Amino acid sequence: MAAGGLLRGQTLWAFNERHLDILESSVGARLRERGEYVGMTMLARLPAWLKAAKHRTEILRTIGRLRASLPQ
């Protein structure tokens, strides 16, 4: 079940709760280490506005709202 929210004129969406978990973990990380497949992962292909540290708090807040909107 997909969920979406607006953030600074951009759409932040997640396919399911697991997808939200992955996004939250990546956005919330202070240090993002590259794995074996540089540039070929879902997280490496996220848009720059989503990976920018200056938006971290706002993105995490939006992820929280999306999580709260998921059916129980």
Beta strands, then each sheet from edge to edge (+ up, - down):
strand 1: 3-7
strand 2: 10-14
sheet 1: 1+ 2-
end
